[in-house]
Amino acid sequence: MTVQNPNSFRNGPDETGHFGLFGGRFVAETLMPLILSLEKAYDVAKNDPAFQEEMRSYLTHYVGRPSPLYYAERLTEHLGGAKIYLKRDELNHTGAHKINNVMGQILLAMRMGKTRIIAETGAGQHGVATATVCARFGLKCIVYMGAVDVERQKPNVFRMKMLGAEVVPVVSGAKTLKDAMNEALRDWVSNVEDTFYCIGTAAGPHPYPAMVRDFQCVIGREAREQMLEREGRLPNSIIACIGGGSNAIGLFHPFLDDKDVAIYGVEAAGHGLSSGAHAASLTGGRPGVLHGNRTYLLMDDDGQIAEAHSISAGLDYPGIGPEHSWLHDIGRVQYISATDSEALEAFQLLSKLEGIIPALEPAHAIAKVCEIAPKLPKDHLMIVNMCGRGDKDIFTVAEHLGGMD
Amino acid sequence: MTIRIENRFAKVRAEHRAALVTFVMGGDPDPESSFEIIKALPAAGADLIEIGMPFTDPMADGPAIQAAGLRALAAGQTLIKTLALVTRFRRGDAETPIILMGYFNPIYIYGVDRFIADALKAGVDGLIVVDLPPEEDAELCKPALDAGLSFIRLATPTTDDARLPKVLTNTSGFVYYVSVTGITGSAISDHSQVASSVARIKTHTALPVVVGFGVKNGETAETVARGADGVVVGSALVEAVRLSLVDGKATAKTVPAVVGLVGELIEGIRRVHKA
């Protein structure tokens, strides 16, 4: 073990699961013993070379890692500034970064002797990844999905069913992602013996935010090495979109102590921050407690959680991972936002210039690249996390653009 | 420390029976009907009253209490109004213990110190906050205890002997044993386990142990009363409210529906003589 640098941004969370004010373990007593045993099991696995080797092997041969770091030449020329690289996590099996985390959690679940896996999903990408890995290992899989999202994301519902998962439409509350998470927690409270809750983002009670981050950090570690190999130096800036923020923390974390690397997180501004219809928890919310952690949340003056809005179902969540809240407050990461229409423009631009159809989530990051990159010198190296492919979004985009003609 | 909870358990013990702890949602189905329901509870047979503080995302609650919370929010309930409800109740009843039950976020946003002060002023005796386990005691539990409010903890079947002392350390008033691993409204599968679980908890504490989850009528109340110091009923009462509504609005049947069920529950409890 190396001695920890007290000035590092990478030491969190503390023993009680806090990143400064944020994080913690705000769960019902029924779940507390489960969370404590998960923490213990993860601590052992994390330091077990056999677990790490098993993980590495599946990431290589099943997921398809490492993902390429691709120089987006035509986008760079078009914008006329910074040299832009795309970290191609959309090329992973199942088409997004989600499977990095799912693989880790499912291998851990099996070490813990759990046979029943539950998950929540919004757009369906985490649900598909969970259903996929459960199929691979012959585990029972139940995915909770808001009834509204089941309707909006039919292809992914079908994919999950093909993979043998049971998809449960959630009709409580607002019938979207936050309600799916409530329902998954209710399932866990009711099935404590055999069930493992595979959370899809770097949020929830400790140890989830740290564990999911660790599993996603493969993105940033690879990108760092690849950039050093390609350009002989670190990037000047890195940028990723944020809903709960697992792809972003996975890219950011290995760079947090490289103080010359500027880091940007892009939240979903929906119809615009002043419209009230957005999903930008950091820019438009305040600290509160939901789903097991303290973090920035969208809510009213009575502490009632508000509905988020984004054209991207994957960013449509009224909270954010607690480590992002901390990085926001200490100023290490700059959090900005992109609207629905900016994301739609970026979606089309990248498709036409690079032959890469991005998911609507990373399209938010691309939108901000279009704003930032032209003002930067040509020797400025920038990495954008391409965390998902856009196949799932083509119908949504077609609807907004008024058809495919 | 307010002494209403202790006094009430002493009175119930003197009557050689278990206590009836009733849960209703503050502001359900509307502020005025909610007050009428709560005002009628003591005479109907309730020994202690838990008032739910509605929250949009009640992660540990089943469909009945979720729906009750959403009805209350739709009718404009807020934490300020729930505290006002207690103030109004106290004008006519100085003895029945009132416990506020809910989730942390609305309290956190209201401000912990301000909430504790306003709750004491309104006449609240205790708090149950579902998503604050002992690991988060610094947030609300300790300041509430210091100020004289009871902080009632939930113990569950997953709380083993190694963990019980941690759960019970900063608990006061009584212990709420959640008899099933499940959400509110779940049925108890094995009543015989209730008595042995209560006995297990009692080896760690002198506080009364009340048992909830799955009590629906006089018969189940009677069964649970055999093994516990008190019986908690929540989902069945908010369901009685729901079934009395027409187009979501309270009717002349709303208060009597709750009062009738409470009467049946206390009758069941009284059938069990406690030594």
Interface residues (C-beta under 8 A of the other chain):
Chain A: T16 G24 R25 F26 V27 A28 E29 T30 L31 M32 P33 L34 S172 G173 K178 D179 N182 L185 R186 V189 S190 N191 V192 G288 V289 L290 H291 G292 L297 M299 D301 D302 G303 Q304 I305
Chain B: F55 T56 D57 P58 M59 A60 D61 G62 P63 Q66 L70 L73 T78 L79 I80 Y103 F104 N105 P106 I107 Y108 I109 Y110 V130 D131 L132 P133 E135 E136 R153 L154 A155 T156 P157 T158 T159 D160 R163 V167 V178 T181 G182 I183 S186
